[in-house]
Amino acid sequence: MLSFNPLTFPTSLHSNPNIKSFSKSIHGFSTFRFPKASPPFDQNHLMPHPKATNHTVYHHPSDFPNKPKSQILISSSTITNHIIHCHPSPFPNKPTSQILLSGFLNKPKSHILKAAADAPQPTIPDEDSSSSKKKTLQLAIVFGLWYFQNIIFNIYNKKALNVFPFPWLLASFQLLAGSVWMFFLWSFKIQPCPKISKEFIFALLGPALFHTIGHISACVSFSKVAVSFTHVIKSSEPVFSVVFSSFLGDSYPLSVWLSILPIVFGCALAAVTEVSFNPQGLWGALISNVGFVLRNIYSKRSLQNFKQVNGLNLYGWISIMSLIYLFPVAVFVEGPLWVEGYRRAIEIVGKPSTFYLWVIVSGIFYHLYNQSSYQALDDISPLTFSVGNTMKRVVVIIATVLVFRNPVRPLNGLGSAIAIFGTFLYSQATAKKSGGEKKS
């Protein structure tokens, strides 16, 4: 810091004519406050500053009997950009006083303001803006992976089912792939392994059972009808959510009930006009909706005391327990037909490696797209997730129609659009309901 040294002042303090100017005007003076009860200056230590063009004036408190002794006014009108230092010796028990006097004090006020305006201002980085952009980028990557992985799963899952129509075995393998993947993450500590207790396993029995029902029913539907039709019917999941939640005691406003009407109408129109319509495909998609809705409801009720388990670990354990549920039933339902079905699949495909690739890719990407969805749900609001899930169905329907070249009638496309639009309205209505609950 710059200091003010009394040694740089002139020795004749009382004879300087500049003192008289104080009574006429205080322009160009700067006030300096000394600590209370400080000793007076020893004028023998005062000497002129060698670079001052004129004598600098020091006003002793005795020169102003009507002023508080704590004030000493220093005229800076004759200083040409020199700095005055205050020597700490007169104040042995006090900190060094600091002051900066410049000749620009005598300049017009407008010049000073202009100079201040023209001076470069320090720039402070906007940390909030950069962090927000980074979070938005990360969220866009998660959504992109979610959509891409879902499309890959639906394409290769349908390819495998076209040549090997055994959805129970294929669904079991997909759960096996997810279980192996989670054990890999836990073994190499890429993902922290949660502490498992008997209470957690017992609470997981219900959600895992309903997840198993939802997954195998969807695979049965995929094996019977076009992928696009299955996803149109699965877009009616909000209807089952409202109905089952209402039976369990939840209440919904009129806007939510009205939003499910276009979903019902759109799905009905799409089913009537579907070229590849099959009753088993329709019922499989509807039962899948029931299974996943009950999984979500019971997960909230039975797993609410296990907040320490994040979404990815929770889904990993659901996959493991669902495999335990599903595979024994798959052996009982389809087991005797697997060998003959495998031979036919190899004959159709031509190369065993191609068939293996389809099955492995469908299993890996089934787990990956569910993993991405759970990661997205951890970072965004339920409304944003619901809207993103609705748009995901649109992307998957368009992609599978282009890949498999499924014929789409105009009324079928209209029904699909109405059903998906109803799902969007449902998302908006439930968001307002949850917002009202938070306010209350």
C-alpha positions as CSV (number, residue, x, y, z in Angstrom):
1,M,0.0,0.0,0.0
2,L,1.0,3.6,-0.5
3,S,1.6,5.6,2.8
4,F,1.7,9.2,3.8
5,N,5.0,10.4,5.3
6,P,5.2,13.6,7.3
7,L,8.9,13.8,6.6
8,T,8.0,15.0,3.0
9,F,6.2,18.1,4.2
10,P,7.7,21.6,4.2
11,T,9.1,22.9,7.4
12,S,7.3,26.3,7.3
13,L,3.8,25.2,8.0
14,H,2.2,28.4,9.2
15,S,3.8,30.9,6.8
16,N,2.6,29.3,3.6
17,P,0.0,31.5,1.9
18,N,-1.9,28.5,0.7
19,I,-3.4,28.1,4.2
20,K,-5.6,31.1,3.6
21,S,-7.3,29.4,0.7
22,F,-9.0,27.1,3.0
23,S,-11.4,29.8,4.3
24,K,-12.6,30.6,0.8
25,S,-12.9,27.1,-0.8
26,I,-12.4,23.5,0.2
27,H,-12.1,22.5,-3.5
28,G,-9.0,20.3,-4.0
29,F,-8.6,19.4,-0.4
30,S,-8.6,15.8,0.9
31,T,-9.5,14.9,4.5
32,F,-7.2,12.7,6.5
33,R,-8.3,11.3,9.9
34,F,-5.7,10.4,12.4
35,P,-6.4,8.0,15.2
36,K,-7.8,9.6,18.4
37,A,-5.4,10.6,21.1
38,S,-2.4,10.5,18.8
39,P,0.6,12.8,19.6
40,P,1.2,15.9,17.6
41,F,3.7,16.0,14.8
42,D,7.3,16.9,15.6
43,Q,7.9,19.7,13.0
44,N,11.6,19.2,13.2
45,H,11.1,16.0,11.3
46,L,9.3,17.7,8.5
47,M,11.1,18.5,5.2
48,P,9.9,19.2,1.7
49,H,9.5,16.5,-0.8
50,P,12.3,16.8,-3.4
51,K,10.0,16.3,-6.4
52,A,7.2,18.6,-5.4
53,T,7.0,21.7,-7.7
54,N,5.5,23.8,-4.9
55,H,5.4,23.5,-1.2
56,T,2.8,21.1,0.0
57,V,0.8,22.4,2.8
58,Y,0.3,20.5,6.1
59,H,-2.4,21.9,8.4
60,H,-1.7,21.3,12.0
61,P,-4.8,20.8,14.2
62,S,-3.9,24.0,16.1
63,D,-4.5,26.0,12.9
64,F,-8.1,25.2,13.1
65,P,-9.4,25.7,16.6
66,N,-13.0,25.2,15.5
67,K,-12.4,21.9,13.8
68,P,-12.1,18.5,15.5
69,K,-8.6,17.6,16.3
70,S,-9.0,14.3,14.5
71,Q,-9.2,16.1,11.2
72,I,-6.2,17.4,9.2
73,L,-6.8,18.7,5.8
74,I,-4.1,18.6,3.2
75,S,-4.1,20.7,0.1
76,S,-3.2,18.8,-3.0
77,S,-3.7,21.5,-5.5
78,T,0.0,22.0,-6.0
79,I,1.1,18.4,-6.2
80,T,2.0,17.1,-9.7
81,N,1.1,13.4,-9.6
82,H,3.4,12.8,-6.6
83,I,2.6,10.5,-3.7
84,I,3.0,11.6,-0.1
85,H,4.1,9.0,2.4
86,C,3.2,9.0,6.0
87,H,6.0,7.8,8.3
88,P,4.8,5.5,11.1
89,S,7.2,6.9,13.7
90,P,4.8,9.6,15.0
91,F,2.4,6.8,15.8
92,P,4.3,4.0,17.4
93,N,1.2,2.3,18.8
94,K,-1.0,2.8,15.7
95,P,-0.9,1.2,12.3
96,T,0.6,3.1,9.4
97,S,-2.0,5.5,7.9
98,Q,-2.4,5.3,4.2
99,I,-3.5,7.9,1.7
100,L,-3.1,8.6,-2.0
101,L,-3.3,12.2,-3.3
102,S,-3.1,13.0,-7.0
103,G,-3.0,16.1,-9.0
104,F,-6.1,15.1,-10.9
105,L,-8.2,16.2,-7.9
106,N,-8.1,19.7,-9.2
107,K,-9.4,18.7,-12.6
108,P,-13.0,19.3,-13.5
109,K,-15.5,16.8,-12.3
110,S,-16.7,15.9,-15.8
111,H,-13.1,15.0,-16.7
112,I,-12.8,12.7,-13.8
113,L,-16.1,11.0,-14.6
114,K,-15.1,10.5,-18.2
115,A,-11.8,9.0,-17.2
116,A,-13.6,6.6,-14.9
117,A,-16.0,5.6,-17.6
118,D,-13.3,5.1,-20.1
119,A,-11.2,2.9,-17.7
120,P,-11.4,-0.8,-18.5
121,Q,-13.6,-2.6,-16.1
122,P,-12.5,-5.9,-14.6
123,T,-14.3,-8.9,-16.0
124,I,-15.8,-11.5,-13.6
125,P,-16.4,-14.9,-15.2
126,D,-20.0,-16.0,-15.1
127,E,-19.6,-19.3,-13.3
128,D,-23.4,-19.9,-13.1
129,S,-23.7,-19.5,-16.9
130,S,-20.8,-21.9,-17.7
131,S,-22.1,-24.5,-15.2
132,S,-25.6,-24.3,-16.7
133,K,-24.2,-24.8,-20.2
134,K,-22.1,-27.7,-19.0
135,K,-25.1,-29.3,-17.4
136,T,-27.3,-28.8,-20.5
137,L,-24.6,-30.4,-22.6
138,Q,-24.4,-33.4,-20.3
139,L,-28.2,-33.8,-20.3
140,A,-28.3,-33.6,-24.1
141,I,-25.7,-36.4,-24.3
142,V,-27.7,-38.6,-21.9
143,F,-30.9,-38.1,-23.9
144,G,-29.0,-38.8,-27.1
145,L,-27.6,-42.0,-25.8
146,W,-31.0,-43.0,-24.4
147,Y,-32.7,-42.5,-27.7
148,F,-29.9,-44.1,-29.8
149,Q,-29.6,-47.2,-27.5
150,N,-33.4,-47.7,-27.5
151,I,-33.5,-47.6,-31.3
152,I,-30.7,-50.2,-31.5
153,F,-32.4,-52.4,-29.0
154,N,-35.7,-52.4,-30.8
155,I,-34.2,-53.0,-34.2
156,Y,-32.0,-56.0,-33.2
157,N,-34.6,-57.4,-30.8
158,K,-37.1,-57.5,-33.6
159,K,-34.5,-59.0,-36.0
160,A,-33.8,-61.8,-33.5
161,L,-37.5,-62.5,-32.9
162,N,-38.3,-62.7,-36.6
163,V,-36.0,-65.7,-37.0
164,F,-36.2,-67.1,-33.5
165,P,-39.7,-66.5,-32.2
166,F,-39.1,-67.4,-28.6
167,P,-39.5,-64.3,-26.5
168,W,-39.2,-66.0,-23.1
169,L,-35.7,-67.1,-23.8
170,L,-34.7,-63.9,-25.5
171,A,-36.1,-61.8,-22.6
172,S,-34.2,-64.0,-20.1
173,F,-30.9,-63.5,-22.0
174,Q,-31.5,-59.7,-22.0
175,L,-31.9,-59.7,-18.2
176,L,-28.8,-61.9,-18.0
177,A,-26.8,-59.4,-20.1
178,G,-27.8,-56.6,-17.7
179,S,-26.9,-58.7,-14.6
180,V,-23.5,-59.6,-16.0
181,W,-22.9,-55.9,-16.9
182,M,-23.8,-54.8,-13.3
183,F,-21.4,-57.4,-11.8
184,F,-18.7,-56.1,-14.0
185,L,-19.3,-52.5,-12.8
186,W,-19.3,-53.6,-9.2
187,S,-16.3,-55.8,-9.5
188,F,-14.0,-53.1,-11.0
189,K,-15.6,-50.5,-8.7
190,I,-16.8,-48.4,-11.7
191,Q,-20.1,-48.3,-9.9
192,P,-20.2,-48.5,-6.1
193,C,-21.9,-51.6,-4.9
194,P,-24.7,-50.9,-2.5
195,K,-24.9,-52.6,0.9
196,I,-27.7,-55.2,0.6
197,S,-29.8,-56.2,3.6
198,K,-32.7,-58.7,4.0
199,E,-35.1,-55.8,4.3
200,F,-34.0,-54.5,0.9
201,I,-34.3,-57.8,-0.8
202,F,-37.7,-58.3,0.7
203,A,-38.8,-54.8,-0.5
204,L,-37.5,-55.6,-4.0
205,L,-39.6,-58.8,-4.5
206,G,-42.7,-57.0,-5.6
207,P,-41.2,-54.4,-8.0
208,A,-38.9,-57.1,-9.6
209,L,-41.9,-59.4,-10.2
210,F,-43.9,-56.6,-11.9
211,H,-40.8,-55.7,-13.9
212,T,-40.6,-59.3,-15.1
213,I,-44.2,-59.2,-16.2
214,G,-43.8,-56.0,-18.0
215,H,-40.6,-57.1,-19.8
216,I,-41.8,-60.5,-21.0
217,S,-45.2,-59.1,-22.1
218,A,-43.5,-56.5,-24.2
219,C,-41.2,-59.1,-25.8
220,V,-44.3,-61.3,-26.6
221,S,-45.9,-58.2,-28.3
222,F,-42.7,-57.5,-30.3
223,S,-42.7,-61.1,-31.6
224,K,-46.4,-60.9,-32.8
225,V,-46.8,-57.4,-34.3
226,A,-44.8,-54.5,-35.7
227,V,-42.5,-52.6,-33.3
228,S,-44.3,-49.4,-34.1
229,F,-47.7,-50.8,-33.1
230,T,-46.4,-52.1,-29.8
231,H,-45.0,-48.7,-29.0
232,V,-48.3,-47.0,-29.9
233,I,-50.1,-49.3,-27.5
234,K,-47.5,-48.8,-24.8
235,S,-48.0,-45.0,-25.0
236,S,-51.3,-45.7,-23.2
237,E,-49.4,-46.5,-20.0
238,P,-50.6,-43.2,-18.4
239,V,-54.2,-44.5,-18.5
240,F,-53.3,-47.5,-16.4
241,S,-51.2,-45.3,-14.1
242,V,-54.2,-43.0,-13.3
243,V,-56.6,-45.9,-12.9
244,F,-54.5,-48.0,-10.6
245,S,-53.3,-45.1,-8.6
246,S,-56.9,-43.9,-8.1
247,F,-57.8,-47.4,-6.8
248,L,-55.0,-47.1,-4.3
249,G,-56.2,-43.8,-2.9
250,D,-54.6,-41.1,-5.1
251,S,-56.8,-38.3,-6.5
252,Y,-56.3,-36.5,-9.8
253,P,-57.8,-33.3,-11.1
254,L,-60.2,-33.2,-14.0
255,S,-57.4,-32.0,-16.4
256,V,-55.6,-35.3,-15.9
257,W,-58.7,-37.4,-16.6
258,L,-59.4,-35.4,-19.7
259,S,-55.8,-35.8,-21.0
260,I,-56.2,-39.6,-21.1
261,L,-59.2,-39.5,-23.4
262,P,-57.1,-38.8,-26.6
263,I,-54.7,-41.5,-25.5
264,V,-57.6,-44.1,-25.4
265,F,-59.1,-42.8,-28.7
266,G,-55.8,-42.7,-30.5
267,C,-54.7,-46.2,-29.4
268,A,-58.1,-47.6,-30.4
269,L,-57.9,-46.0,-33.9
270,A,-54.4,-47.3,-34.4
271,A,-55.4,-50.8,-33.3
272,V,-58.4,-51.0,-35.7
273,T,-56.3,-49.8,-38.7
274,E,-53.1,-51.7,-37.9
275,V,-52.0,-53.9,-40.9
276,S,-50.1,-56.4,-38.7
277,F,-52.8,-56.6,-36.0
278,N,-52.6,-59.6,-33.8
279,P,-54.6,-60.2,-30.5
280,Q,-51.6,-61.6,-28.7
281,G,-49.5,-58.6,-29.7
282,L,-52.2,-56.2,-28.5
283,W,-52.7,-58.0,-25.2
284,G,-49.0,-58.3,-24.7
285,A,-48.5,-54.5,-25.0
286,L,-51.4,-53.9,-22.6
287,I,-50.2,-56.3,-20.0
288,S,-46.8,-54.8,-20.3
289,N,-48.3,-51.4,-19.4
290,V,-49.9,-53.0,-16.3
291,G,-46.7,-54.6,-15.2
292,F,-44.6,-51.4,-15.5
293,V,-47.2,-49.2,-13.8
294,L,-47.5,-51.6,-10.8
295,R,-43.7,-51.7,-10.7
296,N,-43.5,-47.9,-10.4
297,I,-46.3,-47.7,-7.8
298,Y,-44.8,-50.4,-5.6
299,S,-41.3,-49.2,-6.0
300,K,-42.4,-45.8,-4.5
301,R,-44.2,-47.6,-1.6
302,S,-41.7,-50.3,-0.7
303,L,-38.3,-48.8,-1.6
304,Q,-38.8,-45.3,-0.2
305,N,-36.7,-46.2,2.9
306,F,-33.7,-47.1,0.8
307,K,-32.6,-43.7,-0.5
308,Q,-29.0,-44.7,-0.4
309,V,-29.4,-47.0,-3.4
310,N,-29.2,-44.9,-6.6
311,G,-31.2,-45.5,-9.7
312,L,-28.6,-47.5,-11.6
313,N,-27.9,-49.9,-8.7
314,L,-31.6,-50.2,-8.1
315,Y,-32.2,-51.2,-11.7
316,G,-29.3,-53.6,-11.6
317,W,-30.8,-55.5,-8.6
318,I,-34.2,-55.5,-10.3
319,S,-32.6,-57.1,-13.4
320,I,-31.0,-59.8,-11.3
321,M,-34.1,-60.7,-9.4
322,S,-36.2,-60.6,-12.6
323,L,-33.9,-63.1,-14.2
324,I,-34.4,-65.4,-11.2
325,Y,-38.2,-65.1,-11.7
326,L,-38.2,-65.4,-15.5
327,F,-35.8,-68.1,-16.5
328,P,-37.4,-71.1,-14.8
329,V,-40.8,-70.1,-16.3
330,A,-39.1,-69.7,-19.7
331,V,-37.8,-73.2,-19.5
332,F,-41.2,-74.6,-18.6
333,V,-43.0,-72.6,-21.4
334,E,-40.6,-72.8,-24.3
335,G,-37.7,-75.1,-23.3
336,P,-38.6,-78.2,-25.4
337,L,-38.7,-76.0,-28.6
338,W,-35.5,-74.1,-28.3
339,V,-33.2,-76.6,-30.1
340,E,-35.4,-76.9,-33.2
341,G,-36.0,-73.1,-33.2
342,Y,-32.2,-72.5,-33.1
343,R,-31.7,-74.7,-36.1
344,R,-34.3,-72.9,-38.1
345,A,-32.8,-69.5,-37.2
346,I,-29.4,-70.5,-38.4
347,E,-30.8,-71.8,-41.7
348,I,-32.7,-68.5,-42.2
349,V,-29.7,-66.2,-41.2
350,G,-27.0,-68.3,-42.9
351,K,-24.3,-67.6,-40.4
352,P,-24.4,-68.5,-36.7
353,S,-22.2,-65.4,-35.9
354,T,-24.9,-63.1,-37.3
355,F,-27.6,-64.6,-35.2
356,Y,-25.4,-64.4,-32.1
357,L,-24.6,-60.8,-32.9
358,W,-28.3,-59.9,-33.0
359,V,-29.0,-61.6,-29.7
360,I,-26.0,-60.1,-27.9
361,V,-26.6,-56.6,-29.2
362,S,-30.3,-56.7,-28.2
363,G,-29.3,-57.8,-24.7
364,I,-26.6,-55.3,-24.1
365,F,-28.6,-52.3,-25.5
366,Y,-31.6,-53.3,-23.5
367,H,-29.7,-52.8,-20.3
368,L,-27.9,-49.7,-21.6
369,Y,-31.0,-47.8,-22.6
370,N,-32.6,-48.5,-19.3
371,Q,-29.4,-47.4,-17.6
372,S,-29.5,-44.1,-19.5
373,S,-33.1,-43.6,-18.6
374,Y,-32.4,-44.0,-14.9
375,Q,-29.4,-41.6,-15.2
376,A,-31.6,-39.1,-16.9
377,L,-34.3,-39.4,-14.2
378,D,-31.7,-38.7,-11.6
379,D,-30.8,-35.4,-13.2
380,I,-34.1,-34.0,-14.5
381,S,-37.6,-33.4,-13.2
382,P,-40.3,-36.1,-13.7
383,L,-42.1,-33.8,-16.2
384,T,-39.0,-33.5,-18.4
385,F,-38.4,-37.2,-18.2
386,S,-42.0,-37.9,-19.2
387,V,-41.9,-35.6,-22.1
388,G,-38.6,-37.1,-23.2
389,N,-40.0,-40.6,-22.9
390,T,-42.9,-39.5,-25.2
391,M,-40.6,-38.1,-27.8
392,K,-38.5,-41.3,-27.5
393,R,-41.5,-43.3,-28.6
394,V,-42.0,-41.0,-31.6
395,V,-38.3,-41.4,-32.6
396,V,-38.4,-45.2,-32.2
397,I,-41.7,-45.6,-34.2
398,I,-40.3,-43.5,-37.1
399,A,-36.9,-45.4,-37.0
400,T,-38.5,-48.9,-37.0
401,V,-40.9,-48.0,-39.7
402,L,-38.1,-46.9,-41.9
403,V,-35.9,-49.9,-41.1
404,F,-38.6,-52.7,-41.5
405,R,-40.7,-50.8,-44.0
406,N,-43.9,-51.5,-42.3
407,P,-47.0,-50.3,-44.2
408,V,-48.7,-47.5,-42.3
409,R,-52.3,-46.5,-43.3
410,P,-53.3,-42.8,-42.9
411,L,-55.8,-43.5,-40.2
412,N,-53.2,-45.6,-38.4
413,G,-50.7,-42.8,-38.5
414,L,-53.4,-40.4,-37.3
415,G,-54.3,-42.6,-34.4
416,S,-50.7,-43.0,-33.4
417,A,-50.2,-39.2,-33.4
418,I,-53.4,-38.6,-31.3
419,A,-52.3,-41.2,-28.7
420,I,-48.8,-39.7,-28.4
421,F,-50.2,-36.2,-28.2
422,G,-52.5,-37.3,-25.4
423,T,-49.4,-38.6,-23.6
424,F,-47.9,-35.2,-23.8
425,L,-51.0,-33.6,-22.5
426,Y,-51.0,-36.0,-19.6
427,S,-47.4,-35.0,-18.8
428,Q,-48.4,-31.4,-18.6
429,A,-51.5,-32.1,-16.5
430,T,-49.6,-34.2,-14.0
431,A,-46.9,-31.6,-13.7
432,K,-49.5,-29.0,-12.6
433,K,-50.9,-31.5,-10.1
434,S,-47.5,-32.1,-8.5
435,G,-46.8,-28.4,-8.5
436,G,-50.1,-27.8,-6.6
437,E,-49.2,-30.4,-4.1
438,K,-45.9,-28.8,-3.4
439,K,-47.5,-25.4,-2.9
440,S,-50.0,-26.9,-0.5
